[in-house]
Amino acid sequence: MGSIKSQLEDSRPRERLMTYGQQSLSNSELLAIVLGSGTRDYNVLRLAADIMNDCGNDLNELSRNDYTYYMRYKGVGTAKAITIAAVFELARRRRDTPNADNPLLTNPQAVYEHIAPILCDLNHEEMWAMYLNAAGRLTHKQKIASGTRTAVVCDPKDIIRPALTGNTASVIIAHNHPSGNRMPSVQDDTLTQKVAQAAKVFDLKLNDHIIIARDGYFSYATSKPDIFI
């Protein structure tokens, strides 16, 4: 157990939250509440500040780590590390919830807002496909392939096959770039062309291919529409 002074300092973020509300606290103060306590010689505010400083006070960057990352800090054991990881996962799921009920995906921004919570925090690339009805409303989506940090390989047939049942009229594909670079590669161009051509064979339409990056997205429909012809 820490000293009396340390315990008093550990309690300050909780007191500030009760007095001023959670919006008044800094990122490190909120993290300090999640951590609960520090050590005898290292209070929780200092511990939380160190963790936040190491990620540039970027919660998106911090949330990409699994629970073992947090255990590198003195005073963070397995239980506290798992608690931090669970908090970030709840936040991700909460962000995804408003878009869970068959949203209209009729523009790149809507697609980005729907699929980014799934893809933006991954440390590897994944390809997802979204299947829409004639009104542009999502009927279902699924992961097509997982890859490495720099590439994901998938067969256009695996994207089109799930569209051949039900009332699918069009398809949108999306994948992420963990590097943060939203610009497409030559391989991305080639895949987009192949999927667009395969869709036409079955009287379907590829509406867009969205690349998700840390700070935004790239839309083929907006920036390279000729690729669908």
C-alpha positions as a Markdown table, in Angstrom:
| # | Residue | x | y | z |
|---|---|---|---|---|
| 1 | Met | 0.0 | 0.0 | 0.0 |
| 2 | Gly | 1.3 | 3.5 | -0.8 |
| 3 | Ser | 2.0 | 6.3 | 1.6 |
| 4 | Ile | -0.8 | 8.6 | 2.9 |
| 5 | Lys | 0.5 | 11.3 | 0.6 |
| 6 | Ser | 0.4 | 9.0 | -2.4 |
| 7 | Gln | -3.2 | 7.8 | -1.5 |
| 8 | Leu | -4.4 | 11.4 | -1.3 |
| 9 | Glu | -2.8 | 12.3 | -4.6 |
| 10 | Asp | -4.4 | 9.2 | -6.2 |
| 11 | Ser | -7.8 | 10.3 | -5.1 |
| 12 | Arg | -7.6 | 13.8 | -6.6 |
| 13 | Pro | -8.9 | 12.8 | -10.2 |
| 14 | Arg | -12.0 | 11.1 | -8.6 |
| 15 | Glu | -12.7 | 14.2 | -6.5 |
| 16 | Arg | -12.4 | 16.5 | -9.5 |
| 17 | Leu | -14.7 | 14.3 | -11.6 |
| 18 | Met | -17.4 | 14.3 | -8.8 |
| 19 | Thr | -17.1 | 18.1 | -8.4 |
| 20 | Tyr | -16.6 | 19.3 | -12.0 |
| 21 | Gly | -17.7 | 16.3 | -14.2 |
| 22 | Gln | -15.8 | 13.9 | -16.3 |
| 23 | Gln | -15.5 | 16.4 | -19.2 |
| 24 | Ser | -13.2 | 18.6 | -17.1 |
| 25 | Leu | -10.5 | 16.0 | -16.7 |
| 26 | Ser | -7.5 | 15.6 | -18.9 |
| 27 | Asn | -6.7 | 12.3 | -20.6 |
| 28 | Ser | -4.1 | 11.4 | -18.0 |
| 29 | Glu | -6.5 | 12.2 | -15.2 |
| 30 | Leu | -9.1 | 9.9 | -16.7 |
| 31 | Leu | -6.5 | 7.2 | -17.2 |
| 32 | Ala | -5.5 | 7.6 | -13.6 |
| 33 | Ile | -9.0 | 6.8 | -12.5 |
| 34 | Val | -9.0 | 3.7 | -14.6 |
| 35 | Leu | -5.6 | 2.7 | -13.0 |
| 36 | Gly | -7.0 | 3.3 | -9.5 |
| 37 | Ser | -3.7 | 3.6 | -7.7 |
| 38 | Gly | 0.1 | 3.9 | -8.2 |
| 39 | Thr | 2.9 | 2.7 | -6.1 |
| 40 | Arg | 4.4 | 3.8 | -2.8 |
| 41 | Asp | 6.9 | 6.1 | -4.6 |
| 42 | Tyr | 5.1 | 6.7 | -7.8 |
| 43 | Asn | 1.6 | 8.1 | -7.6 |
| 44 | Val | -1.1 | 7.3 | -10.1 |
| 45 | Leu | -1.2 | 10.7 | -11.7 |
| 46 | Arg | 2.5 | 10.5 | -12.5 |
| 47 | Leu | 2.1 | 6.9 | -13.8 |
| 48 | Ala | -0.8 | 7.9 | -16.1 |
| 49 | Ala | 1.1 | 11.0 | -17.3 |
| 50 | Asp | 4.0 | 8.8 | -18.3 |
| 51 | Ile | 1.8 | 6.4 | -20.2 |
| 52 | Met | 0.1 | 9.3 | -22.1 |
| 53 | Asn | 3.4 | 11.1 | -22.8 |
| 54 | Asp | 4.8 | 7.9 | -24.4 |
| 55 | Cys | 2.0 | 7.9 | -26.9 |
| 56 | Gly | 2.1 | 11.6 | -27.6 |
| 57 | Asn | -1.2 | 12.0 | -25.7 |
| 58 | Asp | -2.9 | 10.2 | -28.6 |
| 59 | Leu | -5.7 | 7.9 | -27.3 |
| 60 | Asn | -6.0 | 6.3 | -30.7 |
| 61 | Glu | -2.4 | 5.3 | -30.7 |
| 62 | Leu | -2.6 | 4.1 | -27.1 |
| 63 | Ser | -5.7 | 2.0 | -27.8 |
| 64 | Arg | -4.0 | 0.0 | -30.5 |
| 65 | Asn | -2.0 | -2.0 | -28.0 |
| 66 | Asp | -3.0 | -5.2 | -26.3 |
| 67 | Tyr | -3.1 | -5.5 | -22.5 |
| 68 | Thr | 0.6 | -6.7 | -22.3 |
| 69 | Tyr | 1.8 | -3.3 | -23.5 |
| 70 | Tyr | 0.6 | -1.6 | -20.4 |
| 71 | Met | 2.4 | -4.0 | -18.1 |
| 72 | Arg | 5.7 | -2.5 | -19.1 |
| 73 | Tyr | 5.0 | 0.3 | -16.7 |
| 74 | Lys | 5.9 | -0.2 | -13.0 |
| 75 | Gly | 2.8 | -0.4 | -11.0 |
| 76 | Val | 0.6 | -1.8 | -13.8 |
| 77 | Gly | 0.0 | -5.5 | -13.2 |
| 78 | Thr | -2.1 | -7.9 | -15.2 |
| 79 | Ala | -5.5 | -6.8 | -13.7 |
| 80 | Lys | -4.9 | -3.1 | -14.4 |
| 81 | Ala | -3.6 | -3.8 | -17.9 |
| 82 | Ile | -6.7 | -5.9 | -18.7 |
| 83 | Thr | -8.9 | -3.1 | -17.3 |
| 84 | Ile | -7.3 | -0.5 | -19.6 |
| 85 | Ala | -7.7 | -2.8 | -22.7 |
| 86 | Ala | -11.3 | -3.5 | -21.8 |
| 87 | Val | -12.1 | 0.2 | -21.5 |
| 88 | Phe | -10.8 | 0.9 | -25.0 |
| 89 | Glu | -12.7 | -2.1 | -26.4 |
| 90 | Leu | -15.9 | -0.8 | -24.9 |
| 91 | Ala | -15.2 | 2.6 | -26.4 |
| 92 | Arg | -14.7 | 1.0 | -29.8 |
| 93 | Arg | -18.0 | -0.9 | -29.5 |
| 94 | Arg | -19.9 | 2.1 | -28.4 |
| 95 | Arg | -18.6 | 4.1 | -31.4 |
| 96 | Asp | -19.8 | 1.3 | -33.7 |
| 97 | Thr | -23.3 | 1.0 | -32.1 |
| 98 | Pro | -25.1 | 3.9 | -33.8 |
| 99 | Asn | -24.4 | 2.5 | -37.2 |
| 100 | Ala | -25.2 | -1.1 | -36.5 |
| 101 | Asp | -28.8 | -1.1 | -37.8 |
| 102 | Asn | -28.6 | -1.4 | -41.6 |
| 103 | Pro | -27.5 | 2.2 | -42.3 |
| 104 | Leu | -27.8 | 4.0 | -45.7 |
| 105 | Leu | -24.3 | 3.9 | -47.3 |
| 106 | Thr | -24.8 | 6.3 | -50.2 |
| 107 | Asn | -21.7 | 8.4 | -49.8 |
| 108 | Pro | -18.0 | 7.8 | -48.8 |
| 109 | Gln | -18.4 | 9.7 | -45.5 |
| 110 | Ala | -21.2 | 7.4 | -44.4 |
| 111 | Val | -19.2 | 4.3 | -45.4 |
| 112 | Tyr | -16.2 | 5.6 | -43.5 |
| 113 | Glu | -18.2 | 6.3 | -40.3 |
| 114 | His | -19.7 | 2.8 | -40.4 |
| 115 | Ile | -16.5 | 0.8 | -41.1 |
| 116 | Ala | -13.8 | 2.9 | -39.5 |
| 117 | Pro | -14.5 | 1.7 | -35.9 |
| 118 | Ile | -13.7 | -1.9 | -37.1 |
| 119 | Leu | -10.6 | -1.1 | -39.1 |
| 120 | Cys | -8.9 | 2.1 | -37.9 |
| 121 | Asp | -7.2 | 0.6 | -34.8 |
| 122 | Leu | -5.8 | -2.6 | -36.4 |
| 123 | Asn | -2.1 | -3.3 | -36.7 |
| 124 | His | -2.7 | -5.4 | -39.8 |
| 125 | Glu | -4.7 | -5.0 | -43.0 |
| 126 | Glu | -8.1 | -6.4 | -43.4 |
| 127 | Met | -10.5 | -6.4 | -46.4 |
| 128 | Trp | -14.2 | -6.1 | -45.7 |
| 129 | Ala | -17.2 | -6.1 | -48.0 |
| 130 | Met | -20.5 | -4.3 | -47.5 |
| 131 | Tyr | -23.5 | -5.5 | -49.4 |
| 132 | Leu | -26.4 | -3.1 | -50.2 |
| 133 | Asn | -29.9 | -3.4 | -51.5 |
| 134 | Ala | -31.3 | -1.3 | -54.3 |
| 135 | Ala | -31.9 | 1.6 | -52.0 |
| 136 | Gly | -28.3 | 1.7 | -50.8 |
| 137 | Arg | -29.0 | 0.3 | -47.4 |
| 138 | Leu | -26.6 | -2.2 | -45.9 |
| 139 | Thr | -28.0 | -5.7 | -45.7 |
| 140 | His | -24.9 | -7.4 | -44.4 |
| 141 | Lys | -21.1 | -7.1 | -44.2 |
| 142 | Gln | -18.3 | -9.5 | -43.7 |
| 143 | Lys | -14.5 | -9.8 | -43.4 |
| 144 | Ile | -13.1 | -11.1 | -46.6 |
| 145 | Ala | -9.4 | -11.5 | -45.7 |
| 146 | Ser | -6.7 | -10.6 | -43.1 |
| 147 | Gly | -3.2 | -9.7 | -44.1 |
| 148 | Thr | 0.0 | -8.3 | -42.7 |
| 149 | Arg | 0.9 | -4.7 | -41.6 |
| 150 | Thr | 1.5 | -3.7 | -45.2 |
| 151 | Ala | -0.7 | -5.9 | -47.4 |
| 152 | Val | -3.9 | -8.0 | -47.7 |
| 153 | Val | -4.5 | -10.4 | -50.5 |
| 154 | Cys | -8.0 | -11.5 | -51.5 |
| 155 | Asp | -9.7 | -13.0 | -54.5 |
| 156 | Pro | -12.4 | -10.9 | -56.2 |
| 157 | Lys | -14.6 | -14.1 | -56.3 |
| 158 | Asp | -14.6 | -14.1 | -52.5 |
| 159 | Ile | -16.0 | -10.6 | -52.5 |
| 160 | Ile | -18.7 | -11.3 | -55.1 |
| 161 | Arg | -19.8 | -14.7 | -54.0 |
| 162 | Pro | -21.8 | -13.5 | -50.9 |
| 163 | Ala | -23.6 | -11.0 | -53.1 |
| 164 | Leu | -25.2 | -13.7 | -55.2 |
| 165 | Thr | -27.8 | -14.6 | -52.6 |
| 166 | Gly | -30.5 | -12.3 | -51.1 |
| 167 | Asn | -31.3 | -8.9 | -52.5 |
| 168 | Thr | -27.9 | -7.4 | -53.0 |
| 169 | Ala | -27.7 | -4.8 | -55.7 |
| 170 | Ser | -24.3 | -3.3 | -55.1 |
| 171 | Val | -21.1 | -3.8 | -53.1 |
| 172 | Ile | -18.6 | -1.5 | -51.3 |
| 173 | Ile | -15.2 | -2.8 | -50.3 |
| 174 | Ala | -13.0 | -1.3 | -47.7 |
| 175 | His | -9.6 | -2.0 | -46.2 |
| 176 | Asn | -7.2 | -0.3 | -43.8 |
| 177 | His | -3.6 | 1.1 | -44.0 |
| 178 | Pro | -2.0 | 0.7 | -40.6 |
| 179 | Ser | 0.8 | 2.9 | -41.8 |
| 180 | Gly | -1.5 | 5.9 | -41.8 |
| 181 | Asn | -1.0 | 6.6 | -45.5 |
| 182 | Arg | -4.4 | 6.8 | -47.1 |
| 183 | Met | -3.2 | 6.8 | -50.7 |
| 184 | Pro | -3.9 | 3.6 | -52.7 |
| 185 | Ser | -1.1 | 1.4 | -54.1 |
| 186 | Val | -0.9 | -0.1 | -57.6 |
| 187 | Gln | -2.2 | -3.4 | -56.0 |
| 188 | Asp | -5.2 | -1.5 | -54.6 |
| 189 | Asp | -5.9 | -0.1 | -58.1 |
| 190 | Thr | -5.7 | -3.6 | -59.7 |
| 191 | Leu | -8.0 | -5.2 | -57.1 |
| 192 | Thr | -10.6 | -2.4 | -57.5 |
| 193 | Gln | -10.6 | -2.9 | -61.3 |
| 194 | Lys | -11.0 | -6.7 | -61.0 |
| 195 | Val | -13.8 | -6.5 | -58.4 |
| 196 | Ala | -15.7 | -3.9 | -60.5 |
| 197 | Gln | -15.4 | -6.1 | -63.6 |
| 198 | Ala | -16.4 | -9.2 | -61.7 |
| 199 | Ala | -19.5 | -7.4 | -60.3 |
| 200 | Lys | -20.6 | -6.5 | -63.8 |
| 201 | Val | -20.7 | -10.1 | -64.8 |
| 202 | Phe | -23.4 | -10.8 | -62.3 |
| 203 | Asp | -25.3 | -7.5 | -62.9 |
| 204 | Leu | -24.0 | -6.0 | -59.7 |
| 205 | Lys | -22.2 | -2.7 | -59.1 |
| 206 | Leu | -19.1 | -1.9 | -57.1 |
| 207 | Asn | -20.0 | 1.5 | -55.6 |
| 208 | Asp | -16.7 | 2.3 | -54.0 |
| 209 | His | -13.5 | 1.1 | -52.5 |
| 210 | Ile | -12.6 | 3.0 | -49.3 |
| 211 | Ile | -9.1 | 3.0 | -47.8 |
| 212 | Ile | -9.2 | 3.7 | -44.0 |
| 213 | Ala | -6.2 | 5.5 | -42.5 |
| 214 | Arg | -5.6 | 6.9 | -39.1 |
| 215 | Asp | -6.7 | 10.4 | -39.9 |
| 216 | Gly | -9.3 | 9.9 | -42.7 |
| 217 | Tyr | -10.0 | 7.9 | -45.8 |
| 218 | Phe | -9.5 | 7.6 | -49.6 |
| 219 | Ser | -12.5 | 7.0 | -51.8 |
| 220 | Tyr | -12.1 | 5.6 | -55.3 |
| 221 | Ala | -15.6 | 6.8 | -56.2 |
| 222 | Thr | -14.6 | 10.3 | -55.4 |
| 223 | Ser | -10.9 | 10.4 | -56.5 |
| 224 | Lys | -10.6 | 7.7 | -59.2 |
| 225 | Pro | -14.1 | 7.1 | -60.6 |
| 226 | Asp | -12.7 | 6.1 | -64.0 |
| 227 | Ile | -11.3 | 2.9 | -62.5 |
| 228 | Phe | -14.9 | 1.5 | -62.3 |
| 229 | Ile | -15.5 | 1.8 | -66.0 |
